[in-house]
Amino acid sequence: MEYKIAVDTMGGDHAPAEIVKGAIKAMEDNDLLEVILVGDENLIKQILEEEKCDKDIEVVHTDEWIGMD
């Protein structure tokens, strides 16, 4: 059985880098996990490349998000 989760990459401290790195780590730790990253596609893909991610991670682009204020 696979588990699929969608993750908002634009919220939280040090976003989106730390969120993307966490998603990569979660997939490395669990072969049954499928991750969908939601946020700025260009930023997410840049981080995935920098991290040399070889996992098949779906990215859903959005250019709108709700800020903390």
N, CA, C, O and CB atoms as a CASP TS submission, in Angstrom:
PFRMAT TS
TARGET T0000
AUTHOR 0000-0000-0000
METHOD Language model
MODEL 1
PARENT N/A
ATOM      1  N   MET     1       0.828  -1.175   0.000  1.00  0.00           N
ATOM      2  CA  MET     1       0.000   0.000   0.000  1.00  0.00           C
ATOM      3  C   MET     1       0.879   1.248   0.000  1.00  0.00           C
ATOM      4  O   MET     1       1.772   1.385   0.836  1.00  0.00           O
ATOM      5  CB  MET     1      -0.945  -0.007   1.203  1.00  0.00           C
ATOM      6  N   GLU     2       0.622   2.154  -0.942  1.00  0.00           N
ATOM      7  CA  GLU     2       1.367   3.409  -1.000  1.00  0.00           C
ATOM      8  C   GLU     2       0.617   4.494  -0.241  1.00  0.00           C
ATOM      9  O   GLU     2      -0.605   4.455  -0.104  1.00  0.00           O
ATOM     10  CB  GLU     2       1.604   3.838  -2.461  1.00  0.00           C
ATOM     11  N   TYR     3       1.380   5.457   0.244  1.00  0.00           N
ATOM     12  CA  TYR     3       0.824   6.606   0.935  1.00  0.00           C
ATOM     13  C   TYR     3       1.152   7.848   0.121  1.00  0.00           C
ATOM     14  O   TYR     3       2.310   8.070  -0.233  1.00  0.00           O
ATOM     15  CB  TYR     3       1.376   6.720   2.390  1.00  0.00           C
ATOM     16  N   LYS     4       0.145   8.656  -0.179  1.00  0.00           N
ATOM     17  CA  LYS     4       0.343   9.869  -0.955  1.00  0.00           C
ATOM     18  C   LYS     4       0.002  11.069  -0.081  1.00  0.00           C
ATOM     19  O   LYS     4      -1.070  11.133   0.520  1.00  0.00           O
ATOM     20  CB  LYS     4      -0.520   9.857  -2.247  1.00  0.00           C
ATOM     21  N   ILE     5       0.945  12.029  -0.020  1.00  0.00           N
ATOM     22  CA  ILE     5       0.692  13.251   0.732  1.00  0.00           C
ATOM     23  C   ILE     5       1.032  14.462  -0.128  1.00  0.00           C
ATOM     24  O   ILE     5       1.941  14.422  -0.957  1.00  0.00           O
ATOM     25  CB  ILE     5       1.508  13.268   2.044  1.00  0.00           C
ATOM     26  N   ALA     6       0.288  15.528   0.084  1.00  0.00           N
ATOM     27  CA  ALA     6       0.579  16.813  -0.546  1.00  0.00           C
ATOM     28  C   ALA     6       1.138  17.729   0.533  1.00  0.00           C
ATOM     29  O   ALA     6       0.626  17.782   1.652  1.00  0.00           O
ATOM     30  CB  ALA     6      -0.704  17.436  -1.224  1.00  0.00           C
ATOM     31  N   VAL     7       2.197  18.448   0.177  1.00  0.00           N
ATOM     32  CA  VAL     7       2.883  19.280   1.156  1.00  0.00           C
ATOM     33  C   VAL     7       2.955  20.711   0.644  1.00  0.00           C
ATOM     34  O   VAL     7       3.412  20.956  -0.472  1.00  0.00           O
ATOM     35  CB  VAL     7       4.299  18.733   1.451  1.00  0.00           C
ATOM     36  N   ASP     8       2.497  21.660   1.469  1.00  0.00           N
ATOM     37  CA  ASP     8       2.634  23.085   1.173  1.00  0.00           C
ATOM     38  C   ASP     8       4.081  23.476   1.446  1.00  0.00           C
ATOM     39  O   ASP     8       4.528  23.441   2.593  1.00  0.00           O
ATOM     40  CB  ASP     8       1.636  23.955   2.028  1.00  0.00           C
ATOM     41  N   THR     9       4.806  23.843   0.412  1.00  0.00           N
ATOM     42  CA  THR     9       6.224  24.166   0.578  1.00  0.00           C
ATOM     43  C   THR     9       6.473  25.629   0.917  1.00  0.00           C
ATOM     44  O   THR     9       7.598  26.001   1.253  1.00  0.00           O
ATOM     45  CB  THR     9       6.972  23.815  -0.672  1.00  0.00           C
ATOM     46  N   MET    10       5.449  26.458   0.835  1.00  0.00           N
ATOM     47  CA  MET    10       5.659  27.892   0.978  1.00  0.00           C
ATOM     48  C   MET    10       5.431  28.397   2.393  1.00  0.00           C
ATOM     49  O   MET    10       5.668  29.575   2.663  1.00  0.00           O
ATOM     50  CB  MET    10       4.763  28.626   0.043  1.00  0.00           C
ATOM     51  N   GLY    11       4.986  27.557   3.288  1.00  0.00           N
ATOM     52  CA  GLY    11       4.736  27.986   4.659  1.00  0.00           C
ATOM     53  C   GLY    11       5.797  27.458   5.605  1.00  0.00           C
ATOM     54  O   GLY    11       6.419  26.430   5.338  1.00  0.00           O
ATOM     55  N   GLY    12       6.000  28.149   6.691  1.00  0.00           N
ATOM     56  CA  GLY    12       6.940  27.677   7.704  1.00  0.00           C
ATOM     57  C   GLY    12       8.277  28.390   7.642  1.00  0.00           C
ATOM     58  O   GLY    12       8.573  29.134   6.708  1.00  0.00           O
ATOM     59  N   ASP    13       9.062  28.138   8.658  1.00  0.00           N
ATOM     60  CA  ASP    13      10.395  28.740   8.727  1.00  0.00           C
ATOM     61  C   ASP    13      11.306  28.150   7.659  1.00  0.00           C
ATOM     62  O   ASP    13      11.311  26.940   7.432  1.00  0.00           O
ATOM     63  CB  ASP    13      11.012  28.535  10.123  1.00  0.00           C
ATOM     64  N   HIS    14      12.065  29.006   7.013  1.00  0.00           N
ATOM     65  CA  HIS    14      13.061  28.619   6.007  1.00  0.00           C
ATOM     66  C   HIS    14      12.433  27.927   4.794  1.00  0.00           C
ATOM     67  O   HIS    14      13.053  27.083   4.148  1.00  0.00           O
ATOM     68  CB  HIS    14      14.099  27.701   6.636  1.00  0.00           C
ATOM     69  N   ALA    15      11.195  28.305   4.506  1.00  0.00           N
ATOM     70  CA  ALA    15      10.500  27.741   3.340  1.00  0.00           C
ATOM     71  C   ALA    15      11.023  28.383   2.062  1.00  0.00           C
ATOM     72  O   ALA    15      11.442  29.540   2.110  1.00  0.00           O
ATOM     73  CB  ALA    15       8.967  27.946   3.457  1.00  0.00           C
ATOM     74  N   PRO    16      11.023  27.712   0.947  1.00  0.00           N
ATOM     75  CA  PRO    16      10.591  26.335   0.772  1.00  0.00           C
ATOM     76  C   PRO    16      11.715  25.313   0.930  1.00  0.00           C
ATOM     77  O   PRO    16      11.456  24.110   0.893  1.00  0.00           O
ATOM     78  CB  PRO    16       9.970  26.181  -0.572  1.00  0.00           C
ATOM     79  N   ALA    17      12.946  25.763   1.102  1.00  0.00           N
ATOM     80  CA  ALA    17      14.091  24.844   1.084  1.00  0.00           C
ATOM     81  C   ALA    17      13.980  23.729   2.127  1.00  0.00           C
ATOM     82  O   ALA    17      14.138  22.555   1.793  1.00  0.00           O
ATOM     83  CB  ALA    17      15.372  25.619   1.312  1.00  0.00           C
ATOM     84  N   GLU    18      13.713  24.082   3.377  1.00  0.00           N
ATOM     85  CA  GLU    18      13.687  23.064   4.430  1.00  0.00           C
ATOM     86  C   GLU    18      12.520  22.101   4.259  1.00  0.00           C
ATOM     87  O   GLU    18      12.633  20.924   4.600  1.00  0.00           O
ATOM     88  CB  GLU    18      13.611  23.724   5.798  1.00  0.00           C
ATOM     89  N   ILE    19      11.407  22.589   3.738  1.00  0.00           N
ATOM     90  CA  ILE    19      10.250  21.727   3.522  1.00  0.00           C
ATOM     91  C   ILE    19      10.549  20.721   2.417  1.00  0.00           C
ATOM     92  O   ILE    19      10.222  19.541   2.542  1.00  0.00           O
ATOM     93  CB  ILE    19       9.004  22.562   3.169  1.00  0.00           C
ATOM     94  N   VAL    20      11.167  21.186   1.340  1.00  0.00           N
ATOM     95  CA  VAL    20      11.519  20.299   0.227  1.00  0.00           C
ATOM     96  C   VAL    20      12.547  19.267   0.690  1.00  0.00           C
ATOM     97  O   VAL    20      12.423  18.085   0.367  1.00  0.00           O
ATOM     98  CB  VAL    20      12.072  21.115  -0.975  1.00  0.00           C
ATOM     99  N   LYS    21      13.549  19.698   1.435  1.00  0.00           N
ATOM    100  CA  LYS    21      14.551  18.767   1.953  1.00  0.00           C
ATOM    101  C   LYS    21      13.907  17.717   2.862  1.00  0.00           C
ATOM    102  O   LYS    21      14.283  16.546   2.829  1.00  0.00           O
ATOM    103  CB  LYS    21      15.645  19.532   2.718  1.00  0.00           C
ATOM    104  N   GLY    22      12.943  18.140   3.664  1.00  0.00           N
ATOM    105  CA  GLY    22      12.237  17.208   4.540  1.00  0.00           C
ATOM    106  C   GLY    22      11.437  16.182   3.755  1.00  0.00           C
ATOM    107  O   GLY    22      11.378  15.012   4.131  1.00  0.00           O
ATOM    108  N   ALA    23      10.823  16.621   2.666  1.00  0.00           N
ATOM    109  CA  ALA    23      10.055  15.704   1.822  1.00  0.00           C
ATOM    110  C   ALA    23      10.977  14.673   1.172  1.00  0.00           C
ATOM    111  O   ALA    23      10.633  13.494   1.089  1.00  0.00           O
ATOM    112  CB  ALA    23       9.280  16.485   0.741  1.00  0.00           C
ATOM    113  N   ILE    24      12.133  15.113   0.718  1.00  0.00           N
ATOM    114  CA  ILE    24      13.114  14.188   0.131  1.00  0.00           C
ATOM    115  C   ILE    24      13.534  13.155   1.176  1.00  0.00           C
ATOM    116  O   ILE    24      13.578  11.960   0.885  1.00  0.00           O
ATOM    117  CB  ILE    24      14.361  14.961  -0.403  1.00  0.00           C
ATOM    118  N   LYS    25      13.839  13.607   2.378  1.00  0.00           N
ATOM    119  CA  LYS    25      14.264  12.719   3.454  1.00  0.00           C
ATOM    120  C   LYS    25      13.169  11.708   3.791  1.00  0.00           C
ATOM    121  O   LYS    25      13.447  10.528   4.004  1.00  0.00           O
ATOM    122  CB  LYS    25      14.638  13.531   4.701  1.00  0.00           C
ATOM    123  N   ALA    26      11.917  12.183   3.837  1.00  0.00           N
ATOM    124  CA  ALA    26      10.801  11.284   4.144  1.00  0.00           C
ATOM    125  C   ALA    26      10.685  10.192   3.089  1.00  0.00           C
ATOM    126  O   ALA    26      10.422   9.036   3.421  1.00  0.00           O
ATOM    127  CB  ALA    26       9.481  12.071   4.241  1.00  0.00           C
ATOM    128  N   MET    27      10.878  10.547   1.821  1.00  0.00           N
ATOM    129  CA  MET    27      10.794   9.549   0.752  1.00  0.00           C
ATOM    130  C   MET    27      11.960   8.570   0.812  1.00  0.00           C
ATOM    131  O   MET    27      11.806   7.391   0.491  1.00  0.00           O
ATOM    132  CB  MET    27      10.761  10.237  -0.614  1.00  0.00           C
ATOM    133  N   GLU    28      13.121   9.060   1.221  1.00  0.00           N
ATOM    134  CA  GLU    28      14.277   8.167   1.366  1.00  0.00           C
ATOM    135  C   GLU    28      14.052   7.165   2.491  1.00  0.00           C
ATOM    136  O   GLU    28      14.513   6.025   2.419  1.00  0.00           O
ATOM    137  CB  GLU    28      15.554   8.979   1.632  1.00  0.00           C
ATOM    138  N   ASP    29      13.341   7.596   3.527  1.00  0.00           N
ATOM    139  CA  ASP    29      13.092   6.746   4.692  1.00  0.00           C
ATOM    140  C   ASP    29      11.921   5.791   4.498  1.00  0.00           C
ATOM    141  O   ASP    29      11.792   4.816   5.239  1.00  0.00           O
ATOM    142  CB  ASP    29      12.839   7.602   5.900  1.00  0.00           C
ATOM    143  N   ASN    30      11.059   6.057   3.506  1.00  0.00           N
ATOM    144  CA  ASN    30       9.871   5.242   3.316  1.00  0.00           C
ATOM    145  C   ASN    30       9.611   5.042   1.826  1.00  0.00           C
ATOM    146  O   ASN    30       9.172   5.968   1.143  1.00  0.00           O
ATOM    147  CB  ASN    30       8.651   5.891   4.000  1.00  0.00           C
ATOM    148  N   ASP    31       9.875   3.853   1.324  1.00  0.00           N
ATOM    149  CA  ASP    31       9.700   3.549  -0.102  1.00  0.00           C
ATOM    150  C   ASP    31       8.239   3.565  -0.545  1.00  0.00           C
ATOM    151  O   ASP    31       7.966   3.607  -1.745  1.00  0.00           O
ATOM    152  CB  ASP    31      10.298   2.199  -0.413  1.00  0.00           C
ATOM    153  N   LEU    32       7.302   3.532   0.389  1.00  0.00           N
ATOM    154  CA  LEU    32       5.880   3.501   0.045  1.00  0.00           C
ATOM    155  C   LEU    32       5.254   4.893   0.004  1.00  0.00           C
ATOM    156  O   LEU    32       4.046   5.027  -0.196  1.00  0.00           O
ATOM    157  CB  LEU    32       5.132   2.640   1.035  1.00  0.00           C
ATOM    158  N   LEU    33       6.066   5.919   0.191  1.00  0.00           N
ATOM    159  CA  LEU    33       5.558   7.285   0.261  1.00  0.00           C
ATOM    160  C   LEU    33       5.663   7.988  -1.089  1.00  0.00           C
ATOM    161  O   LEU    33       6.716   7.990  -1.725  1.00  0.00           O
ATOM    162  CB  LEU    33       6.316   8.075   1.321  1.00  0.00           C
ATOM    163  N   GLU    34       4.559   8.579  -1.507  1.00  0.00           N
ATOM    164  CA  GLU    34       4.527   9.419  -2.712  1.00  0.00           C
ATOM    165  C   GLU    34       4.229  10.843  -2.257  1.00  0.00           C
ATOM    166  O   GLU    34       3.284  11.073  -1.502  1.00  0.00           O
ATOM    167  CB  GLU    34       3.448   8.908  -3.761  1.00  0.00           C
ATOM    168  N   VAL    35       5.036  11.798  -2.717  1.00  0.00           N
ATOM    169  CA  VAL    35       4.909  13.179  -2.258  1.00  0.00           C
ATOM    170  C   VAL    35       4.560  14.096  -3.420  1.00  0.00           C
ATOM    171  O   VAL    35       5.106  13.977  -4.517  1.00  0.00           O
ATOM    172  CB  VAL    35       6.206  13.646  -1.582  1.00  0.00           C
ATOM    173  N   ILE    36       3.637  15.014  -3.154  1.00  0.00           N
ATOM    174  CA  ILE    36       3.293  16.083  -4.090  1.00  0.00           C
ATOM    175  C   ILE    36       3.665  17.385  -3.395  1.00  0.00           C
ATOM    176  O   ILE    36       3.140  17.695  -2.325  1.00  0.00           O
ATOM    177  CB  ILE    36       1.753  16.050  -4.504  1.00  0.00           C
ATOM    178  N   LEU    37       4.568  18.144  -4.001  1.00  0.00           N
ATOM    179  CA  LEU    37       4.978  19.419  -3.433  1.00  0.00           C
ATOM    180  C   LEU    37       4.191  20.540  -4.105  1.00  0.00           C
ATOM    181  O   LEU    37       4.145  20.626  -5.332  1.00  0.00           O
ATOM    182  CB  LEU    37       6.506  19.638  -3.600  1.00  0.00           C
ATOM    183  N   VAL    38       3.575  21.394  -3.296  1.00  0.00           N
ATOM    184  CA  VAL    38       2.744  22.478  -3.793  1.00  0.00           C
ATOM    185  C   VAL    38       3.404  23.807  -3.452  1.00  0.00           C
ATOM    186  O   VAL    38       3.746  24.064  -2.297  1.00  0.00           O
ATOM    187  CB  VAL    38       1.315  22.402  -3.199  1.00  0.00           C
ATOM    188  N   GLY    39       3.583  24.661  -4.485  1.00  0.00           N
ATOM    189  CA  GLY    39       4.187  25.968  -4.262  1.00  0.00           C
ATOM    190  C   GLY    39       4.790  26.504  -5.541  1.00  0.00           C
ATOM    191  O   GLY    39       4.353  26.152  -6.636  1.00  0.00           O
ATOM    192  N   ASP    40       5.788  27.351  -5.408  1.00  0.00           N
ATOM    193  CA  ASP    40       6.460  27.962  -6.552  1.00  0.00           C
ATOM    194  C   ASP    40       7.310  26.897  -7.256  1.00  0.00           C
ATOM    195  O   ASP    40       8.352  26.477  -6.753  1.00  0.00           O
ATOM    196  CB  ASP    40       7.343  29.175  -6.101  1.00  0.00           C
ATOM    197  N   GLU    41       6.841  26.480  -8.419  1.00  0.00           N
ATOM    198  CA  GLU    41       7.479  25.381  -9.153  1.00  0.00           C
ATOM    199  C   GLU    41       8.953  25.644  -9.438  1.00  0.00           C
ATOM    200  O   GLU    41       9.777  24.740  -9.300  1.00  0.00           O
ATOM    201  CB  GLU    41       6.750  25.140 -10.458  1.00  0.00           C
ATOM    202  N   ASN    42       9.296  26.866  -9.833  1.00  0.00           N
ATOM    203  CA  ASN    42      10.693  27.170 -10.153  1.00  0.00           C
ATOM    204  C   ASN    42      11.594  27.011  -8.933  1.00  0.00           C
ATOM    205  O   ASN    42      12.673  26.424  -9.025  1.00  0.00           O
ATOM    206  CB  ASN    42      10.812  28.590 -10.704  1.00  0.00           C
ATOM    207  N   LEU    43      11.152  27.531  -7.794  1.00  0.00           N
ATOM    208  CA  LEU    43      11.945  27.398  -6.569  1.00  0.00           C
ATOM    209  C   LEU    43      12.081  25.942  -6.145  1.00  0.00           C
ATOM    210  O   LEU    43      13.166  25.491  -5.778  1.00  0.00           O
ATOM    211  CB  LEU    43      11.317  28.208  -5.440  1.00  0.00           C
ATOM    212  N   ILE    44      10.966  25.210  -6.198  1.00  0.00           N
ATOM    213  CA  ILE    44      10.978  23.803  -5.780  1.00  0.00           C
ATOM    214  C   ILE    44      11.919  22.990  -6.664  1.00  0.00           C
ATOM    215  O   ILE    44      12.737  22.219  -6.163  1.00  0.00           O
ATOM    216  CB  ILE    44       9.554  23.209  -5.831  1.00  0.00           C
ATOM    217  N   LYS    45      11.802  23.162  -7.969  1.00  0.00           N
ATOM    218  CA  LYS    45      12.656  22.389  -8.883  1.00  0.00           C
ATOM    219  C   LYS    45      14.124  22.749  -8.713  1.00  0.00           C
ATOM    220  O   LYS    45      14.991  21.883  -8.833  1.00  0.00           O
ATOM    221  CB  LYS    45      12.233  22.621 -10.334  1.00  0.00           C
ATOM    222  N   GLN    46      14.414  24.014  -8.435  1.00  0.00           N
ATOM    223  CA  GLN    46      15.795  24.432  -8.196  1.00  0.00           C
ATOM    224  C   GLN    46      16.359  23.714  -6.965  1.00  0.00           C
ATOM    225  O   GLN    46      17.495  23.243  -6.984  1.00  0.00           O
ATOM    226  CB  GLN    46      15.876  25.971  -8.012  1.00  0.00           C
ATOM    227  N   ILE    47      15.575  23.636  -5.916  1.00  0.00           N
ATOM    228  CA  ILE    47      16.019  22.961  -4.692  1.00  0.00           C
ATOM    229  C   ILE    47      16.198  21.468  -4.941  1.00  0.00           C
ATOM    230  O   ILE    47      17.174  20.877  -4.478  1.00  0.00           O
ATOM    231  CB  ILE    47      15.011  23.192  -3.545  1.00  0.00           C
ATOM    232  N   LEU    48      15.274  20.855  -5.662  1.00  0.00           N
ATOM    233  CA  LEU    48      15.394  19.428  -5.983  1.00  0.00           C
ATOM    234  C   LEU    48      16.687  19.159  -6.753  1.00  0.00           C
ATOM    235  O   LEU    48      17.360  18.158  -6.506  1.00  0.00           O
ATOM    236  CB  LEU    48      14.172  18.950  -6.805  1.00  0.00           C
ATOM    237  N   GLU    49      17.035  20.048  -7.683  1.00  0.00           N
ATOM    238  CA  GLU    49      18.286  19.897  -8.442  1.00  0.00           C
ATOM    239  C   GLU    49      19.495  20.079  -7.536  1.00  0.00           C
ATOM    240  O   GLU    49      20.447  19.301  -7.607  1.00  0.00           O
ATOM    241  CB  GLU    49      18.342  20.908  -9.601  1.00  0.00           C
ATOM    242  N   GLU    50      19.464  21.104  -6.682  1.00  0.00           N
ATOM    243  CA  GLU    50      20.578  21.355  -5.767  1.00  0.00           C
ATOM    244  C   GLU    50      20.810  20.173  -4.832  1.00  0.00           C
ATOM    245  O   GLU    50      21.949  19.865  -4.480  1.00  0.00           O
ATOM    246  CB  GLU    50      20.318  22.619  -4.953  1.00  0.00           C
ATOM    247  N   GLU    51      19.735  19.521  -4.437  1.00  0.00           N
ATOM    248  CA  GLU    51      19.822  18.374  -3.529  1.00  0.00           C
ATOM    249  C   GLU    51      20.106  17.068  -4.277  1.00  0.00           C
ATOM    250  O   GLU    51      20.227  16.006  -3.666  1.00  0.00           O
ATOM    251  CB  GLU    51      18.527  18.240  -2.732  1.00  0.00           C
ATOM    252  N   LYS    52      20.210  17.161  -5.608  1.00  0.00           N
ATOM    253  CA  LYS    52      20.464  15.990  -6.455  1.00  0.00           C
ATOM    254  C   LYS    52      19.443  14.879  -6.160  1.00  0.00           C
ATOM    255  O   LYS    52      19.793  13.708  -6.012  1.00  0.00           O
ATOM    256  CB  LYS    52      21.909  15.465  -6.234  1.00  0.00           C
ATOM    257  N   CYS    53      18.176  15.290  -6.082  1.00  0.00           N
ATOM    258  CA  CYS    53      17.097  14.370  -5.758  1.00  0.00           C
ATOM    259  C   CYS    53      16.825  13.434  -6.930  1.00  0.00           C
ATOM    260  O   CYS    53      16.605  13.881  -8.056  1.00  0.00           O
ATOM    261  CB  CYS    53      15.826  15.141  -5.384  1.00  0.00           C
ATOM    262  N   ASP    54      16.843  12.134  -6.655  1.00  0.00           N
ATOM    263  CA  ASP    54      16.563  11.146  -7.696  1.00  0.00           C
ATOM    264  C   ASP    54      15.175  10.523  -7.508  1.00  0.00           C
ATOM    265  O   ASP    54      14.822   9.562  -8.192  1.00  0.00           O
ATOM    266  CB  ASP    54      17.640  10.049  -7.690  1.00  0.00           C
ATOM    267  N   LYS    55      14.407  11.069  -6.590  1.00  0.00           N
ATOM    268  CA  LYS    55      13.049  10.580  -6.327  1.00  0.00           C
ATOM    269  C   LYS    55      12.075  11.208  -7.317  1.00  0.00           C
ATOM    270  O   LYS    55      12.286  12.325  -7.790  1.00  0.00           O
ATOM    271  CB  LYS    55      12.618  10.895  -4.867  1.00  0.00           C
ATOM    272  N   ASP    56      11.009  10.476  -7.623  1.00  0.00           N
ATOM    273  CA  ASP    56       9.972  10.978  -8.519  1.00  0.00           C
ATOM    274  C   ASP    56       8.967  11.764  -7.690  1.00  0.00           C
ATOM    275  O   ASP    56       8.034  11.196  -7.122  1.00  0.00           O
ATOM    276  CB  ASP    56       9.273   9.811  -9.296  1.00  0.00           C
ATOM    277  N   ILE    57       9.168  13.080  -7.625  1.00  0.00           N
ATOM    278  CA  ILE    57       8.319  13.949  -6.816  1.00  0.00           C
ATOM    279  C   ILE    57       7.508  14.840  -7.750  1.00  0.00           C
ATOM    280  O   ILE    57       8.063  15.554  -8.585  1.00  0.00           O
ATOM    281  CB  ILE    57       9.168  14.804  -5.822  1.00  0.00           C
ATOM    282  N   GLU    58       6.194  14.787  -7.595  1.00  0.00           N
ATOM    283  CA  GLU    58       5.315  15.638  -8.389  1.00  0.00           C
ATOM    284  C   GLU    58       5.315  17.042  -7.794  1.00  0.00           C
ATOM    285  O   GLU    58       5.306  17.212  -6.575  1.00  0.00           O
ATOM    286  CB  GLU    58       3.871  15.058  -8.441  1.00  0.00           C
ATOM    287  N   VAL    59       5.325  18.056  -8.677  1.00  0.00           N
ATOM    288  CA  VAL    59       5.283  19.446  -8.245  1.00  0.00           C
ATOM    289  C   VAL    59       4.036  20.092  -8.834  1.00  0.00           C
ATOM    290  O   VAL    59       3.807  20.036 -10.042  1.00  0.00           O
ATOM    291  CB  VAL    59       6.573  20.215  -8.674  1.00  0.00           C
ATOM    292  N   VAL    60       3.232  20.706  -7.968  1.00  0.00           N
ATOM    293  CA  VAL    60       2.049  21.441  -8.404  1.00  0.00           C
ATOM    294  C   VAL    60       2.317  22.919  -8.165  1.00  0.00           C
ATOM    295  O   VAL    60       2.524  23.350  -7.030  1.00  0.00           O
ATOM    296  CB  VAL    60       0.753  20.962  -7.645  1.00  0.00           C
ATOM    297  N   HIS    61       2.311  23.693  -9.250  1.00  0.00           N
ATOM    298  CA  HIS    61       2.643  25.115  -9.153  1.00  0.00           C
ATOM    299  C   HIS    61       1.461  25.936  -8.668  1.00  0.00           C
ATOM    300  O   HIS    61       0.319  25.723  -9.075  1.00  0.00           O
ATOM    301  CB  HIS    61       3.116  25.640 -10.499  1.00  0.00           C
ATOM    302  N   THR    62       1.763  26.867  -7.800  1.00  0.00           N
ATOM    303  CA  THR    62       0.832  27.927  -7.443  1.00  0.00           C
ATOM    304  C   THR    62       1.631  29.194  -7.226  1.00  0.00           C
ATOM    305  O   THR    62       2.704  29.176  -6.622  1.00  0.00           O
ATOM    306  CB  THR    62       0.000  27.561  -6.177  1.00  0.00           C
ATOM    307  N   ASP    63       1.093  30.298  -7.730  1.00  0.00           N
ATOM    308  CA  ASP    63       1.783  31.567  -7.508  1.00  0.00           C
ATOM    309  C   ASP    63       1.031  32.410  -6.484  1.00  0.00           C
ATOM    310  O   ASP    63       1.301  33.600  -6.323  1.00  0.00           O
ATOM    311  CB  ASP    63       1.932  32.340  -8.831  1.00  0.00           C
ATOM    312  N   GLU    64       0.087  31.781  -5.796  1.00  0.00           N
ATOM    313  CA  GLU    64      -0.648  32.446  -4.730  1.00  0.00           C
ATOM    314  C   GLU    64      -0.495  31.653  -3.449  1.00  0.00           C
ATOM    315  O   GLU    64      -0.569  30.424  -3.452  1.00  0.00           O
ATOM    316  CB  GLU    64      -2.138  32.609  -5.097  1.00  0.00           C
ATOM    317  N   TRP    65      -0.280  32.364  -2.353  1.00  0.00           N
ATOM    318  CA  TRP    65      -0.260  31.710  -1.055  1.00  0.00           C
ATOM    319  C   TRP    65      -0.630  32.735  -0.002  1.00  0.00           C
ATOM    320  O   TRP    65      -0.577  33.939  -0.249  1.00  0.00           O
ATOM    321  CB  TRP    65       1.128  31.077  -0.758  1.00  0.00           C
ATOM    322  N   ILE    66      -0.999  32.260   1.152  1.00  0.00           N
ATOM    323  CA  ILE    66      -1.434  33.130   2.239  1.00  0.00           C
ATOM    324  C   ILE    66      -0.258  33.378   3.168  1.00  0.00           C
ATOM    325  O   ILE    66       0.329  32.439   3.705  1.00  0.00           O
ATOM    326  CB  ILE    66      -2.632  32.511   3.013  1.00  0.00           C
ATOM    327  N   GLY    67       0.074  34.625   3.349  1.00  0.00           N
ATOM    328  CA  GLY    67       1.180  34.996   4.220  1.00  0.00           C
ATOM    329  C   GLY    67       0.797  34.936   5.687  1.00  0.00           C
ATOM    330  O   GLY    67      -0.378  34.793   6.025  1.00  0.00           O
ATOM    331  N   MET    68       1.785  35.045   6.553  1.00  0.00           N
ATOM    332  CA  MET    68       1.548  34.987   7.994  1.00  0.00           C
ATOM    333  C   MET    68       0.844  36.239   8.519  1.00  0.00           C
ATOM    334  O   MET    68       0.265  36.222   9.605  1.00  0.00           O
ATOM    335  CB  MET    68       2.864  34.796   8.726  1.00  0.00           C
ATOM    336  N   ASP    69       0.896  37.318   7.747  1.00  0.00           N
ATOM    337  CA  ASP    69       0.280  38.560   8.208  1.00  0.00           C
ATOM    338  C   ASP    69      -1.127  38.652   7.705  1.00  0.00           C
ATOM    339  O   ASP    69      -1.821  39.629   7.985  1.00  0.00           O
ATOM    340  CB  ASP    69       1.081  39.776   7.757  1.00  0.00           C
TER
END
